[in-house]
Amino acid sequence: MDMADELDAETKLKIYALILNRYKDTINKSESRSISEIRQKVSPYNEYIRALKDRLLYDIAPYDSERSFVQASERILAYIRGVRACEFAFSFWMTYEEIESLKIASGMDKAMLYASLLRSIGSEDARVLVTRSGKVFVRYSHHGIDHLYDPLTNAFSSGAGSLGFFAEDPLAYSFNDLAYENFEED
């Protein structure tokens, strides 16, 4: 009998945590991504994003952003809210396929998935926002109304006041596949 078979689940988890903590610097190094790589992930042209959009909006075909954007964005938000958020003690990027399979993601991965799906339904200004303290959000506007989503809490707000709390925790940068904007002073 293999010794690993005798270990209970709690002991195995403790060992895995020990291994991860010991090698987190190595993981961080191998998981680092350039700004270009991160921006490319927020793309409406990604084959997986297109297929996911089609599955989520199967009954809204052909899709017309002028007529169906609100309905589509609500359906996408419901899907994203079904993904649990989990923060790691080290850098770790998940593919969209892994997120869908496990229904769990870091706040950043969840935000990038949401922004990609919003971009796929015609939101040119859907962006991932990152504050100086490292909090992640998704912002987009529709018919002049700002919308803000927090992937960790699943909170969603709309209107002029939705962006007001950035006064306490200013933005560091924002991005999507079209643009990257750095708000920090050099």
N, C-alpha and C positions, 0 to 999 in steps of 0.2 A: 504494500500500500504506500502511495506517495505521501510524504509528510505534509505537502500543501493541502491535501484532501482532508487532513485532520484539523486544520485551522478553521476557527469560526469566522464569520463575516466581519465582526468587529475587529478582530486581530489582523485580518487581511487589510482592512481599511487603514488601520494604524501603520502597517508596514508600507502601504502605498503612499500615505501622507509623508512618512519619513523619507521615502525615495524622492518624492516630488519636491519636498523642502530642500533636500540635499542637492538636487540637480536643477533647481529653479533658475539659476544664472545661465546654465547651459540651454535650458528651454527658452528663456527670454531672448538669448542671442539667436537661436535658430528660428524663433517665431517673429523676429523683428521684420517690419514691412516698411517700404518706402512710401512717401506720400502718394506717388503715382500708383503704386500697387493698391493702396487703400482706396484711392479715388476710383480706380477701375472696377472695384467691387460694387460700387454704387452705380450700376449701369442698367438702364432699361433694356439694353441689347443683349444681355447675358441670356444664353439659351435656357438656363434653368429658370430665370426670372420670367421669361416669356411663357414657359410652360406652366409655371405656378400661377401666373396671372390668368391664363386661359382656364385653368382648373377652378380658380376662385370665382371667375366671372363667366362660367360656362353658359349661363342662361341670359347673359347680356351681350349677345353677339348679333350682328357685328357691333363692336364697342365704339361708341361715339362720346368723346370726352365732354362735349357741350351738353348732351342730354343725360349722361349717366355717371358723371364724375362723382357726385355726392354719394350715390348708391354704391359705386365701386370702392370709394375711399372708406366708407363705413364697413364694407365687407372685408377689406384688407385689414383695417384696424382690429376687427373681431378676430381675424386669423392671427395677427401679431400678438394680441393679448392672450392667446392660447399658448404662446411660447413662454415658458418660465425663464426668469432672469437669474443668472448665477455669476458672481464675480470670482475670479481666480486670484491667487496670490502671485501670479506670474502672467506674462503675456501668453495668450493662447487664442489663435484664430480658428474659427470653425467654418466649414463650407456651408452653403445654404442647404445642401442635401443632408448634411449631418444635423443641422438645426431642425429641419423638418422631421427627420427620423427620430431624434431624441426629444423634440419639443422643449429644448432648453438652449440658452445662449448667453454669452456675456452681454452687458448693456450695449457695448459698441457693435457687436455682431448683429444684435436684434435691431438696433437703430439703422445699420446699413441695409439690412433686409427690408425694413419698412420704407426707407427712402428709395431704394431700388424699385419696389413695387409702386410707390407713388409716382416715380418718374415714368414707369411703364404705362401708367394710365393718363399721362399727359401733364404732370406737374413739373414744369421746367425748373421751379425754384425750390423743390424739396431738397433739403440739406441736412446733414448731420452737424450738430453744433456741439462743441466741447468747451466747457468752462475752464477757468484757470485751476479750479480745484479738481478737475477731471470728470465732472458730471457730464453725461451724454444726453442729448435730446435730438428730436427731429422736428424741424420747422418747415412749414409750407404755407402758401396762401392760396385762397380760391375766391374769386370775385372780390378781391381787396380785403378779405378777412384773414388774419393770421391764425394759424393753428400750431399748437406746440404739444409734443408727446414726450413723456418721460418713460423710457423702456424699462427702468427698474421698478417703478411703481405702477405702471400702466395708466398713469394720470394723463388726461387729455384736456386741453383748454383751448378756447377760441376767443378771438376778439382782441382789442387793443391791450388789455391788461395781461394777456397771456405771456408777453415778453418782458414785463416789468421787473420781475425778480432778478434779472441779470445785473441789476445795479449792485446787488450784494455779492454776486459771484460772476464777475465779468467774463465774457467770452474770450477764449484763447484762440480758437480757430473754427472754421466751418468748411464743409466740403460736400461736393457731389462729383459726379463724373465730368461735369462741365467746368467746375471752378474750385479753387482753394483760396481761402482768405484767412490770413493770419492777423489777429487783433492785438497781439502782444507787442509791447515796445521792445525795440532792440537793445 
